[in-house]
């Protein structure tokens, strides 16, 4: 069964600090991995997308890494801001006969405080 | 470009009723997917529409049905509502040229918050 597990479930950090969120997956056959940011009550917004051959990808203060051998990914946030408070969802795409099929993690709830 | 739009934003229904949610995809997108997101959970895939047909379906009962129109907009219908259907319903659209090698990046709408009493 395709699964995506994220850790920690929730995290509180002080503004200006860095943090790293983890994602482990058992999705097969792997197509790509995405990180989304979801503000409360809003739709997810894509941060990064990585294919099998990509080890790292950055989007501003967000840097995602992918180890396809160990099936692990991380999202590193540098110099956190209050606006970073949100749920961060790891999504892994599998190749199927009908195209890409997405499996979502349950997310890491990040709160940035003063 | 308005991006993906959904209506209504909020909806309150009672058990046993039926509901229709609407989605307009991002300009240039032809594939629409629907997700259910319970509070504190990740989105769960309901189904995907392409060329006015259901292409993929998740583990949802037949009470959940959909439709895609020639202009690529889509509706999600839920019959015989249960309390457990209360959730944020997300619509996502993706670009044409859907192939097994594509990213199939999905752009999400703001969602419709459905409350079943």
Interface residues (C-beta under 8 A of the other chain):
Chain A: X4 X31 X32 X34 X36 X41 X42 X43 X44 X45 X46 X49 X51 X89 X93 X95 X96 X98 X99 X100 X101 X102 X104 X105 X106 X107
Chain B: X4 X33 X35 X40 X41 X42 X43 X44 X45 X55 X56 X88 X90 X92 X98 X99 X100 X102 X103 X104 X105 X106 X107 X108 X109 X110 X111 X113
